[in-house]
Amino acid sequence: MALFDPKTKVIQGYEKAISDKNLSIKRYYDEIGRLYYGQYKDNNVDVTKDINTRCDSVTKLYRDIEELKHKILFEKGLKLCPSCKTENNLEYAFCFKCGNKFNPESATRVIMEDEITPAPSAPAEEKAEEKPAEEKAEDTAE
């Protein structure tokens, strides 16, 4: 085993991206709670659109996290069984736990995506996404 394995750096990049996305999710939850409480205090205020927008963002972040987890597994030479969610070696044709047959195209599809997609390194999109909508509106108003 090499002292500086390049896969370790890639995996750490993915784990950092997951951590950042989880932090964004927590911020969105806080915003949703504040908006909902504001609507509770004043029934004349309708923040449904704002809440739905943030909920959609949270859903997207959860999908992104799942994709990053799959990429981490791939870097480790593993894949998840779609039936029982057990980690299996990439070369396995069947899940060793439940016997589910793996789709051979799914492994090659992941390989092709990983060859094209570099490890995340704090893209500008995520930084903009983390900024609450209220702050964005203040920035544009100034």
N, C-alpha and C positions, 0 to 999 in steps of 0.2 A: 504494500500500500504506500503510495506516494505521500510525502509529507504535506505537499500543497496540491491537493486534488482539485482540478478545475471544476469538477461537478459540485464540490462543496460550496464554492463561491456562487455558482448558479443557484443552488438550493437556498443558500442564505439570502440571495436577492429575492427569490420567490417568497421566503418566509417573512422578509421585511415588508414586501408588498402586501402580504396577508395581514400583518400587524397594522400597517397603515390603513388598510380597508376596514379592519375591525374598529379602529379608532374613529374613522369616518362614520361608521354605523352607529357608534355610541353618541356621536354628536347629533346625528339625524334623530335618534331616539329622544335626546334632550329637547331638540327643537320641536318635535312632534308633541311632546308632553307640554311644552310651554304654549304652543298654539292651541292645543286642546283645552288647556286650563283657561286660556284667555277667552275662548268661546264659551266655556262654562260660566265664567264670571259675567260676560256680556252676551246675552242670547242674540243680540242684534248683529253681532259680528259673525260672518261666515268665512271660515278658513279651510273649508273642505278641500278646495283646490290646492292650497299650500300643503296640507297634510298628505293629500294623494301624491303630489309631486315628490315629496320626501319619501313616502312609502315606496314609490317606484324606484327611487334612487337606492334605497336599502335593498330592494329585491335584486337590482342589478349588481350591487356590491357582493351580495351573497353568491350570485352566479359566478362572478369573477373569482371569488375565493375558492369555490369548488373547482374551477378550471385550474387555478394555481396549485391546488392540492393534487390534482391529477398529474400536473407537470412535475411536481416534486416526486411523486411515485415513479413516474417514467424515468426521471434522472437516477433514481435508486434501482432501476431495473425491475419495477413492479407495476402491476395494474390491478384495478379493483374488479371483483366479480359483480356484475350488475344485479345478480339475484341475492347474494348473501353478504355483499360488501366486504368480502375477505380479500386481503392482499395476496396476489399470486405473481409468480415469476412471469416476465413478458413472453417467454418462449412457450409457456403452457398453453395447450389447446383446450383444456378443461379445467374448471376450478377444482382444486384438490379437496375442498371442503364439501361442496354441494354437488359437484359433477356437472355444473352448467357448462355448455359448450360456448367458447369465446368466438366472436366474429373475427376472423383473421384480418379483415379489412380495417377494423377499429384500431388495431395496434399500428398498422402502417400509416393510417391517417394521423395518429398522434405523433409518430416519428416525423412525418412530413411537416406538420405544424410546428414542432419544436425546432426543426432545422431552419425554418423561416423566421420564427419569432425569437428574438433575443431575450435574455433575462431582464426583468423589469429593473429600472434604476431610477425610481422616483420621477416618473414622467410628469410633465407640466399639467396634463389633463387632471391627474389625481389631485394635485395641489389646488387647482381651481375648484374641483368638485368638493373639497373639504370645507371651503369657505361658505358659511351660512348665507342663504339667499338674502337675508336682511342686510348683511354687510355688503353684499354685491350691489344692492339697490342704493345704499349710502354712497358707495364708491362712484357709481354712475351719476348720482345726483350732484356730486361736488365738481 
